[in-house]
Amino acid sequence: MDTRELRESFLIEDLFGPDMVGWTYTHYERLAVGSAVPVKEALRLEAIKPTGTVNFLDRRELIAVNIGGKGTITADGELFSLEHRDMAYLGMGTKDVVFASENGSAPAKFYLLSAPAHQTYKSMLISVSDAKRLDLGAPETCNERSIFQFIHPDGARTCQLVVGMTTFAAGSVWNTMPCHVHDRRAEAYLYFDLDEKARVVHLMGEPDETRHLIVANEEAILSPAWSIHSGVGTARYTFVWAMAGDNVDYTDVDPVAIEDLR
């Protein structure tokens, strides 16, 4: 694939359109990646043709990550208030879902991730303070970072969606290096908190046949099971990573040594 074909196949641009709920439906684990940005009015989650159901969550689960101003999600009458970087999990069978912003001049930006579900788990708010935090890397390797695992064995239960967030210390810009692959699940990455003129060079492809994509602020990448996923920014950034598939064990990966990359 050339650059245009790579971008058309794996990059989601113009993700956060105002006053709309938009989706990119993929055949990677039937993962759906979308957004809801309520500016002038609240937005309702509607079914889409690819799910083949009356309500969007009849056979699915959903996680919403707020990367904007304070907002709310009302799910079958239950209200969840999300600050910046909080998440909400909505279980299968939830019918009436409404997204709203506290202040339209600083709207919530809900990053949406959904995958098929096999049973109903409790809908719940997961604040960033509730996430399991891991501090990794070092300044010498430019990858000093904090990983926030929002879905973990001691927290919210899900069928297959696993979502987390990674932030960087000053001077660090490398993520997931050394890299890995995992044939048992696919992922999606949202890069945000990136300066307007800054970019992330996202590495993908098979370990012996790598490619790259240049990614701007608030753009997302689809990462197939056969692909590595790593990246380096021209400045600090944050990214949300989400995965779905047969396996939800964070450590179940196939490492790739740096010297083996081509």
C-alpha positions in Angstrom: 0.0 0.0 0.0 1.1 3.5 -0.7 0.6 6.4 1.8 -2.9 7.2 0.4 -4.1 3.6 0.7 -2.6 3.2 4.2 -4.4 6.4 5.4 -7.7 5.3 3.8 -7.5 1.9 5.4 -6.2 2.5 8.9 -6.5 6.2 9.8 -9.7 7.8 11.1 -9.7 11.6 10.4 -12.3 14.3 11.3 -13.4 12.1 14.2 -15.0 14.8 16.5 -17.7 16.5 14.4 -19.8 18.9 16.5 -23.5 18.0 17.3 -23.3 14.5 15.8 -22.7 10.9 16.8 -20.4 9.4 14.1 -19.1 5.9 13.7 -16.4 3.9 11.8 -17.5 0.3 11.7 -14.6 -2.2 11.2 -14.3 -5.9 10.6 -11.4 -6.1 13.1 -13.3 -7.9 15.8 -16.4 -5.9 14.7 -14.9 -3.0 16.6 -16.8 0.3 16.1 -14.9 3.5 16.7 -16.8 6.8 17.0 -17.5 10.0 18.8 -20.3 12.2 20.2 -19.7 16.0 20.6 -22.8 17.7 22.0 -22.4 21.4 21.5 -25.8 23.0 20.9 -28.0 20.1 22.2 -27.9 16.7 23.7 -27.2 13.7 21.4 -29.0 10.4 21.4 -27.2 7.1 20.5 -29.0 5.6 17.5 -28.7 2.2 15.9 -26.7 1.9 12.7 -27.2 -0.5 9.9 -24.1 -2.7 10.4 -25.2 -3.8 13.9 -28.5 -5.2 12.5 -30.4 -4.4 15.7 -33.2 -2.1 16.8 -31.0 -0.4 19.5 -27.3 0.1 19.2 -26.5 -1.9 22.3 -28.9 -4.8 21.9 -25.9 -7.1 21.3 -23.0 -4.8 22.1 -21.2 -3.1 24.9 -19.7 0.4 24.8 -17.1 2.5 26.5 -17.1 6.4 26.2 -14.0 8.3 27.1 -14.3 12.1 27.7 -11.4 14.0 26.3 -13.2 17.4 26.4 -15.0 19.5 28.9 -17.3 18.2 31.6 -20.3 16.2 30.3 -22.9 13.6 31.2 -24.2 10.3 29.8 -27.7 9.2 30.7 -28.2 5.5 30.2 -31.8 4.2 30.7 -32.3 7.0 33.3 -29.0 6.5 35.1 -26.9 9.7 35.0 -23.1 9.5 34.8 -21.0 12.7 35.1 -17.7 12.6 33.4 -14.8 15.0 34.0 -11.9 15.3 31.5 -10.3 11.8 31.0 -13.1 9.9 32.8 -14.8 6.9 31.2 -18.2 5.3 31.3 -19.0 1.7 30.5 -22.5 0.8 29.2 -23.5 -2.9 29.2 -25.3 -4.9 26.6 -29.1 -4.2 26.5 -28.9 -0.5 27.4 -31.6 1.1 25.2 -31.8 4.9 25.8 -28.4 6.7 25.8 -28.0 10.4 25.7 -24.8 12.5 25.6 -24.7 16.1 26.9 -22.2 18.8 27.7 -22.3 20.9 30.8 -21.1 23.9 28.8 -21.5 24.1 25.0 -18.6 26.6 24.8 -16.3 23.9 26.3 -18.2 20.8 25.1 -17.5 17.2 26.2 -15.8 15.1 23.5 -16.9 11.5 24.0 -14.6 9.0 22.2 -16.7 5.9 21.7 -15.7 2.3 21.4 -18.0 -0.6 21.0 -17.7 -4.4 20.4 -20.1 -7.4 20.4 -21.1 -8.7 23.8 -22.3 -12.1 25.1 -23.8 -11.1 28.4 -24.8 -8.0 30.3 -22.4 -6.4 32.8 -23.2 -3.4 35.0 -23.0 0.1 33.5 -20.7 2.3 35.6 -18.5 5.4 35.7 -14.8 4.8 35.8 -12.9 7.9 36.8 -9.3 8.4 36.0 -8.5 8.2 39.7 -10.1 4.7 39.8 -7.8 3.4 37.1 -4.9 1.1 37.8 -1.7 3.1 37.3 1.6 1.7 36.1 4.7 4.0 35.8 7.1 2.7 33.1 10.1 3.6 31.0 12.9 6.0 31.7 14.2 9.5 30.6 17.2 7.9 29.0 15.1 6.0 26.5 12.6 8.9 26.0 9.6 6.7 27.1 8.9 7.7 30.7 5.2 7.2 30.9 2.2 6.4 33.0 -0.3 3.8 31.9 -3.9 4.0 33.3 -5.7 0.7 33.0 -9.4 1.5 33.2 -10.6 -2.1 32.8 -8.8 -4.5 35.1 -9.7 -7.6 37.2 -10.4 -5.6 40.3 -12.6 -3.0 38.5 -15.4 -2.9 35.9 -16.3 -6.2 34.1 -16.6 -6.3 30.4 -17.2 -9.0 27.8 -14.2 -8.1 25.6 -13.6 -4.4 25.5 -10.4 -3.3 27.3 -9.5 0.4 27.3 -6.7 2.4 28.9 -4.8 5.7 28.6 -1.1 6.5 28.4 0.5 9.9 29.3 4.1 11.0 29.1 6.6 12.8 31.3 8.3 15.9 30.0 10.9 15.0 27.3 9.4 11.5 26.6 7.7 10.8 23.3 8.1 7.0 22.5 5.3 4.6 23.1 5.3 0.8 23.1 8.9 0.3 22.2 10.1 -2.5 22.1 6.9 -3.3 20.3 4.8 -6.5 20.0 2.0 -8.1 18.1 -0.9 -10.2 19.5 -2.9 -12.3 17.1 -5.7 -12.8 19.7 -7.0 -9.2 19.6 -7.1 -6.0 17.5 -6.7 -2.5 18.8 -7.6 1.2 18.1 -5.5 4.2 19.2 -6.6 7.8 19.6 -3.9 10.4 19.9 -4.8 13.7 21.6 -3.5 16.5 23.7 -1.1 17.1 20.8 -0.2 20.7 19.7 -1.7 21.8 16.4 1.5 21.6 14.5 2.9 18.5 16.2 2.5 15.0 14.9 2.9 11.4 16.0 4.7 9.0 13.7 2.7 5.8 14.2 4.6 2.6 13.3 2.5 -0.4 12.0 2.9 -3.4 9.7 4.4 -6.8 10.1 7.7 -6.8 12.1 9.8 -7.5 9.0 7.8 -5.1 6.7 7.0 -2.0 8.7 5.1 1.1 7.5 4.2 4.4 9.2 1.4 6.9 9.3 1.7 10.6 10.3 -1.1 11.3 12.8 -2.5 14.7 13.9 -4.3 15.6 17.1 -7.6 13.8 17.8 -7.1 11.3 15.0 -7.4 7.5 15.5 -5.6 4.5 14.1 -6.9 1.0 13.5 -4.4 -1.7 14.5 -5.0 -5.2 13.1 -3.9 -8.2 15.0 -1.0 -8.9 12.6 0.5 -5.4 13.0 3.0 -3.9 15.4 1.9 -0.7 17.1 4.4 1.8 18.3 5.0 5.5 17.8 7.0 8.6 18.5 5.8 12.2 18.7 7.4 15.5 17.8 6.0 16.7 21.1 4.3 15.2 24.2 0.9 13.7 23.7 -1.6 11.3 25.3 -3.3 8.3 23.7 -6.3 6.1 24.4 -5.8 2.5 23.5 -8.6 0.0 23.2 -8.7 -3.7 22.3 -11.2 -6.4 21.6 -10.9 -10.0 20.7 -10.4 -13.5 22.3 -8.0 -12.4 24.9 -8.1 -9.5 27.5 -4.8 -10.3 29.3 -2.5 -7.3 29.0 0.6 -9.4 29.2 -0.4 -11.9 26.5 1.7 -10.5 23.7 4.4 -11.7 21.3 7.4 -9.3 21.8 9.4 -8.1 18.9 13.0 -7.2 19.5 14.2 -3.8 18.2 17.0 -5.4 16.3 14.5 -7.7 14.4 12.4 -4.8 13.0 12.7 -4.1 9.3 
